[in-house]
Amino acid sequence: MIGKTIEELKVGDTARFSKTISESDVYLFAGVTGDLNPAHVNEDYAKGTYFKTRIAHGMLSASLISGVIGTRLPGPGTIYMHQEVSFLAPVKIGDTVTAIVEVAEIMAEKKRVRLKTVCINQENTTVVDGEAIVSPPRAPQK
């Protein structure tokens, strides 16, 4: 199974994935990345911060974008080449984050696609904003 090839994509195509961020997600992400910042893993410490509670790693939310790109749009076989992100709002444990990917430009001569990438929370607040460049899968050779 492969995702959409560059010939099958069109500007405006979108895909999304939603996930409620759990405490386990935060601890697993901390373990995988080694980012044990107490703002993420220590509630007593986090109570003294601006947010007054633990927040999820920004890259945890941003990584949901990778899931959409690799499984939905363009999908399996896509090669992730570039990502720019801005972290605009915190994600707290229990928030539901929706990653949305939209085809913004098709660069046929380079066989690349520019994607608008955004993550919103359950209140429709943008928590991550950015764009990606990907190489969509190629049709199998016959």
N, C-alpha and C positions, 0 to 999 in steps of 0.2 A: 504494500500500500504506500503510495506517495501522496504528498499534498498537491496543491494547485501549482501548475507550472506557470511561468511568466505569461504564456499565451492564454491561460485560463483566468488570470487575474484582471480586475478592472479597478480604476480609481473609485473609491467609495466603499469597496468591499470591507465588511467588518466581521469581527469575531470577538467573543468575550468568555471569561471564566471567572466565577465567583468562589470565594473561600472565606469562611469565618476563621479568624486567626485565634488559635488556642494557646494556652500556656505551654503545652507540649511543643507546638510549632516553634515558639520562641526559644525554648531550651534546646530543641534539636538543631535549629539553625545556629544557635550559639556554639553548640558542640561541633558541628560540621565546619564552621568558619573560624572558630577560635575567638570570636568576638564576645567576650564575657563582660562587656561594659555593664556596670551595675545599673545603669539606666534601663537595661533590658531584663536583668536577671535578679535584681535585689530590690524587693518592694520597700524595705525600710529606707534604703538609699533614695529610691525613686520618689518617695513621699516628700523629700526635701528639694526636688527639682521643680522647674517651671511647670511641668505637666502633672505633678502630684501623684503619679502612678507610673508603673512600668510602661514603656512603649516598645512596640516591635521594632526590630531592625528595619531601617529604610530599605535595605537591599532585599529583605524578605518580601516586602510588597512588590518591589521592582522585579523580583524573580518570577512572579506570577505572569509577567509579560512574556518571559521566555517560554512558559508553558503554553500560552496561546499561540505563539509563533511556531513552536515545535510540533504542536498537535492539531492546530485548527486553521491558522492562516499565516503563511501559506500552508503550513502543516508538515507532516513527516518528510524528511529529506532536506528541509530548509537549513541553510548554513547562516548562522548569526554572525554578522561582520562588524557591526558598530551599534552602540547604544549611547544616547545622551539622556540623562535623567535629572530632574529637579525634584527635590523633596519639599512639598508645600505644606503638609499638615501631618501630625502624628497619627499613628495607628496604635490603638490600645488593644489589649487582649479582650477578645469578644467582639471586636469590630468585624464586619464583613467587607472584604475588599473585592472589588470587581476590576479585573484587568481588561482593557478594551484596546484592540489593535485595529487600525484602519489603513487601508492602502491610500497613500497620499500621492505617490508618483511612481510611474513605471519607467525605468531607465533601460529600455529594451536593448540598446546598443551595448550596454555594459552587463546585461543580464542581471540587473539588480533592481530591488524595489525599496522605496523609502516608505516607512510606516509611521503613522502618528501613534504614539503609545501613551496611554493614560491609565491611572488607577484611581478609582473613586471609592468612597466608603458608603455605608448604608444611608447616610444623610445626603448623598450626592455631592459631597465635598471632594474636590480633587486632592489626592494625597501624593501622587506621583505624576509628573508630566514629562514628556520627552518625545524622542523619535529614534527609530532604528533603521539601519540599512541591512538588508538580507539578500541572500542569493537563493531564490526559490529552487525547488527540486527540478531536475531536468527530466523530460520524458525518456523512458527506457529506450535504448538503442535496439532496433529490430535486426 
